[in-house]
Amino acid sequence: MNSQRVELALFPLSAHILSGGRMSLRIFEPRYVRMVKEACAGKLEFGICMLNPKGDKDTNEHIYPLGTHVKVIDFDMLDHGLLGVTVEGLDYFWIDAISNDADGLRMGQCHWLDAWDYHLPEDEIEQMRLKLKQIFERFPDIRKLYQTPRFNDPLWVMFRWLELVPVTASRKQELLQQKDCRKVLSFLTQLVN
């Protein structure tokens, strides 16, 4: 693990984004509008975290500790005063402590986690790659997020599947913390097949 510490604004969601992933967000709460504005101005960085439905909001235990640092790659104003934002997942971080700003924005004292390595034969991911291409062809909303999908990158393929499959956040956290490509691939292959 990288020991460098960083403060990140935290955006907890039921959906999650991983490294290399993209997500469209609709921002309306003032605290998150401020977060996006400050991020676009280079004054603040933020990360997206998974929600723990069993955790206590008052003590910030409703946020799982492993999150993804993101950057804003596009934004526009939507109807009814909503801010439309597209983000891209960068690095992973671990939340060591959480504090609350006056407007309710949660700030995490975090440290960076090392990037994943992929050590599996190409043929083991081939079926997952082909099925992911089919998903992109069937669902234009997903396809339009990625101008240049990286289907030849095994980690990119696995992470897109891990974002898409309907499993609990606790299970995703468990898989991500293990950092074991073989376990993640085995888990995903059983689900997808």
Wavefront OBJ file of the C-alpha trace (Angstrom):
o trace
v 0.000 0.000 0.000
v 1.058 3.524 -0.770
v 1.330 5.473 2.489
v 0.710 8.916 0.957
v -2.218 10.633 2.679
v -4.809 12.734 0.876
v -8.052 14.490 1.748
v -10.919 13.720 -0.625
v -14.539 14.782 -0.696
v -16.685 11.647 -0.553
v -19.677 10.967 -2.780
v -21.447 7.831 -1.497
v -23.614 5.952 -4.002
v -25.371 2.626 -4.296
v -23.705 2.194 -7.719
v -19.942 2.114 -7.980
v -17.204 3.003 -10.403
v -13.806 1.351 -10.619
v -10.541 2.321 -12.260
v -11.069 3.064 -15.960
v -14.835 3.181 -15.572
v -17.156 6.028 -16.445
v -20.391 7.083 -14.823
v -23.021 9.737 -15.450
v -24.261 11.557 -12.358
v -27.132 13.951 -11.749
v -26.135 16.383 -9.050
v -28.704 18.472 -7.222
v -27.788 18.652 -3.527
v -25.944 21.916 -2.764
v -23.047 20.128 -1.030
v -22.374 17.998 -4.120
v -22.834 20.927 -6.504
v -20.124 22.700 -4.469
v -17.957 19.564 -4.605
v -18.182 19.370 -8.415
v -17.569 23.111 -8.877
v -14.491 23.016 -6.640
v -13.236 19.861 -8.364
v -13.595 21.503 -11.795
v -11.739 24.570 -10.482
v -8.878 22.379 -9.228
v -9.541 23.243 -5.567
v -10.776 19.848 -4.444
v -10.583 16.198 -5.415
v -13.276 13.646 -4.741
v -14.006 9.976 -4.732
v -17.035 7.772 -5.110
v -17.718 5.291 -2.326
v -20.116 2.399 -1.925
v -22.949 2.674 0.585
v -23.178 0.230 3.466
v -26.932 -0.194 4.094
v -26.250 -1.533 7.606
v -23.958 1.336 8.622
v -24.937 4.276 10.822
v -25.109 7.615 8.971
v -24.504 9.669 12.105
v -21.111 8.022 12.622
v -20.362 7.793 8.866
v -20.295 4.003 9.018
v -22.697 3.930 6.051
v -19.696 4.435 3.747
v -17.480 1.463 2.924
v -13.755 2.239 3.303
v -12.544 1.370 -0.211
v -13.376 4.016 -2.806
v -12.379 5.229 -6.264
v -10.820 8.624 -6.916
v -12.569 10.191 -9.928
v -12.169 13.154 -12.234
v -14.873 15.110 -14.016
v -14.548 14.616 -17.773
v -17.778 16.326 -18.882
v -20.652 18.333 -17.424
v -23.738 20.271 -18.475
v -26.856 21.849 -17.008
v -29.937 19.624 -17.143
v -33.617 20.420 -16.692
v -34.905 21.536 -13.301
v -31.535 22.915 -12.199
v -29.772 19.557 -12.164
v -26.081 19.382 -12.952
v -25.160 16.505 -15.270
v -21.630 15.223 -14.704
v -19.627 12.404 -16.263
v -16.748 11.085 -14.172
v -13.938 8.646 -14.853
v -12.425 6.326 -12.248
v -8.728 6.791 -11.558
v -7.089 5.342 -8.453
v -8.270 3.451 -5.391
v -8.105 4.808 -1.880
v -8.815 3.657 1.658
v -10.699 5.921 4.050
v -8.983 6.217 7.428
v -11.329 8.831 8.936
v -14.340 10.925 7.896
v -15.339 14.420 8.950
v -18.355 16.514 7.957
v -18.213 20.041 6.520
v -20.816 22.587 7.652
v -22.975 21.878 4.573
v -22.888 18.113 5.169
v -20.214 17.239 2.594
v -18.193 14.366 3.971
v -14.421 14.661 3.759
v -12.237 11.565 3.960
v -8.718 11.386 5.311
v -7.465 8.685 2.962
v -4.416 6.887 1.665
v -3.849 5.578 -1.840
v -3.937 1.871 -2.617
v -1.604 0.205 -5.084
v -2.895 -0.504 -8.577
v -3.889 -4.035 -9.527
v -1.702 -6.354 -11.580
v -3.195 -8.890 -13.946
v -1.471 -12.269 -14.152
v -3.834 -14.592 -16.013
v -3.626 -16.099 -19.499
v -5.503 -14.103 -22.156
v -7.754 -17.050 -23.082
v -9.200 -17.122 -19.539
v -10.798 -13.691 -20.027
v -11.886 -14.180 -23.654
v -15.460 -15.247 -22.919
v -15.959 -12.314 -20.533
v -14.541 -9.941 -23.149
v -16.946 -11.180 -25.854
v -19.963 -10.947 -23.552
v -19.000 -7.427 -22.479
v -18.866 -6.380 -26.145
v -22.419 -7.732 -26.513
v -23.545 -5.661 -23.520
v -22.026 -2.539 -25.096
v -23.827 -3.303 -28.369
v -27.198 -3.852 -26.655
v -27.117 -0.840 -24.339
v -26.324 2.472 -26.047
v -26.250 4.368 -22.721
v -23.272 2.294 -21.621
v -21.617 2.409 -25.034
v -21.805 6.194 -25.325
v -19.820 6.619 -22.078
v -16.765 5.025 -23.731
v -15.474 6.497 -26.979
v -12.578 4.019 -26.977
v -13.488 0.904 -24.979
v -10.455 -1.115 -23.898
v -11.720 -4.632 -24.563
v -8.121 -5.835 -24.982
v -7.270 -4.844 -21.402
v -8.216 -7.786 -19.112
v -8.410 -5.632 -15.961
v -10.603 -3.088 -17.736
v -12.958 -5.902 -18.795
v -13.128 -7.398 -15.287
v -13.739 -4.025 -13.652
v -16.548 -3.163 -16.077
v -18.214 -6.475 -15.222
v -17.761 -5.864 -11.508
v -19.485 -2.492 -11.938
v -22.366 -4.025 -13.906
v -23.224 -7.199 -11.989
v -25.999 -6.894 -9.399
v -24.177 -8.036 -6.267
v -24.027 -6.408 -2.864
v -21.572 -3.641 -2.133
v -20.144 -5.759 0.707
v -19.291 -8.545 -1.786
v -17.701 -6.058 -4.189
v -15.669 -4.580 -1.330
v -14.515 -8.057 -0.330
v -13.403 -8.899 -3.878
v -11.644 -5.559 -4.366
v -9.789 -5.807 -1.068
v -8.430 -9.252 -1.961
v -6.879 -7.898 -5.175
v -6.901 -11.423 -6.586
v -7.670 -11.467 -10.328
v -8.275 -15.216 -10.335
v -10.956 -14.990 -7.609
v -12.660 -12.022 -9.270
v -12.644 -13.717 -12.666
v -13.977 -16.972 -11.205
v -16.743 -15.102 -9.381
v -17.724 -13.105 -12.467
v -17.596 -16.105 -14.782
v -20.029 -18.024 -12.554
v -22.413 -15.049 -12.472
v -22.291 -14.251 -16.167
v -22.540 -17.841 -17.380
l 1 2 3 4 5 6 7 8 9 10 11 12 13 14 15 16 17 18 19 20 21 22 23 24 25 26 27 28 29 30 31 32 33 34 35 36 37 38 39 40 41 42 43 44 45 46 47 48 49 50 51 52 53 54 55 56 57 58 59 60 61 62 63 64 65 66 67 68 69 70 71 72 73 74 75 76 77 78 79 80 81 82 83 84 85 86 87 88 89 90 91 92 93 94 95 96 97 98 99 100 101 102 103 104 105 106 107 108 109 110 111 112 113 114 115 116 117 118 119 120 121 122 123 124 125 126 127 128 129 130 131 132 133 134 135 136 137 138 139 140 141 142 143 144 145 146 147 148 149 150 151 152 153 154 155 156 157 158 159 160 161 162 163 164 165 166 167 168 169 170 171 172 173 174 175 176 177 178 179 180 181 182 183 184 185 186 187 188 189 190 191 192 193
